[in-house]
Amino acid sequence: MIKRRGRERGGFLINMGLILALAIPNAMLATKVIPPTLDHMTAENALQKLKESGQVYRNVADVRAAMSKFFRVEGLNSIQLSEVQAERKGDILYVDLSYERRISFWRNIDLVVKFSTQEEVAAR
């Protein structure tokens, strides 16, 4: 006697629903977090170029002026120059770029993303 196999129904829709339930919030999260992360990576690149330039800086104002030029060229408006701090110890200027961004995620849920980068540059 030949047995017929019954068809399974509804499995595809349930699986697709679960995949969408996971994919949509992750996509929303990525679209909110990636832009500030890319901006921070650009600012890190600016600090690295300050160090590699070999130029000697006297104080935080000199560092901010150099960062301002780089930010203008890159079109970076989301990071304020006041967030660039520097502390001098001997012939080294320790430059610190630490800040946080609050991002509205969904309704009353916000994301707080913290960024921090330090670099040593030559000082006179």
C-alpha positions in Angstrom: 0.0 0.0 0.0 1.3 3.5 -0.9 1.2 6.1 1.8 0.7 9.7 0.8 2.6 12.3 2.6 0.6 15.1 3.9 1.6 18.7 2.9 2.9 20.9 5.6 1.2 24.3 5.6 2.1 27.6 7.2 5.8 26.9 7.8 7.0 29.4 5.2 4.9 32.3 6.5 5.9 31.7 10.1 9.6 31.5 9.2 9.3 34.6 7.0 7.5 36.5 9.8 10.2 35.6 12.3 13.0 36.7 9.9 11.2 40.0 9.3 10.6 40.5 13.0 14.4 40.3 13.5 15.6 42.0 10.4 13.5 45.2 10.6 14.7 46.3 14.0 18.3 45.5 13.1 18.0 47.5 9.9 16.5 50.4 11.9 19.4 50.2 14.4 22.0 50.2 11.7 20.5 53.2 9.9 20.7 55.2 13.1 24.1 54.1 14.5 26.2 53.8 11.3 26.3 57.6 10.3 27.7 58.8 13.7 30.1 55.9 13.7 31.4 56.9 10.3 31.7 60.5 11.4 33.8 59.4 14.4 36.0 57.3 12.1 36.6 60.4 10.0 37.6 62.4 13.2 39.9 59.6 14.2 41.5 59.8 10.8 42.0 63.6 11.4 43.7 62.9 14.7 46.0 60.4 13.0 46.9 62.9 10.3 47.7 65.5 13.0 50.2 63.0 14.5 51.7 61.9 11.2 52.0 65.5 9.9 55.1 66.1 12.0 53.8 69.6 12.8 54.4 70.9 16.3 51.4 72.3 18.2 51.6 74.7 21.1 48.1 74.3 22.7 44.6 73.1 22.2 43.8 76.1 20.0 46.3 75.1 17.5 45.0 71.5 17.5 41.4 72.8 17.1 42.4 75.0 14.2 44.0 72.1 12.4 41.0 69.9 13.1 38.7 72.6 11.9 40.4 72.6 8.5 40.1 68.9 8.2 36.5 68.9 9.3 35.6 71.5 6.7 37.4 69.6 3.9 35.6 66.4 4.9 32.2 68.1 5.4 32.0 66.9 9.0 29.5 69.0 10.9 28.3 66.6 13.6 31.4 66.9 15.8 32.0 70.3 17.6 35.5 71.6 18.0 34.8 72.2 21.7 34.7 68.4 22.1 38.4 68.3 21.2 40.5 68.6 24.4 44.3 68.7 24.9 46.6 68.4 27.8 50.3 69.2 27.6 52.9 67.2 29.4 56.4 68.2 28.5 57.0 67.9 24.7 53.8 65.9 24.1 50.3 67.2 23.7 47.7 64.6 24.6 44.7 65.2 22.4 41.4 63.7 23.6 38.2 63.5 21.5 35.5 62.1 23.8 31.8 62.7 23.3 28.4 61.0 23.1 25.5 61.2 20.8 21.9 60.6 21.8 19.9 59.2 18.9 16.1 58.9 18.8 15.5 55.3 17.9 11.8 54.7 18.1 9.1 56.7 19.9 10.5 57.3 23.4 13.5 54.9 23.0 16.8 56.7 22.6 20.2 55.3 21.9 23.3 56.7 23.5 26.5 56.1 21.6 29.8 57.0 23.3 33.0 57.7 21.3 36.5 58.3 22.7 39.8 58.6 21.0 43.2 59.8 22.3 46.3 60.7 20.4 49.7 62.1 21.2 51.1 64.9 19.1 54.4 66.8 19.3 54.3 70.1 21.3 56.7 72.9 21.7 
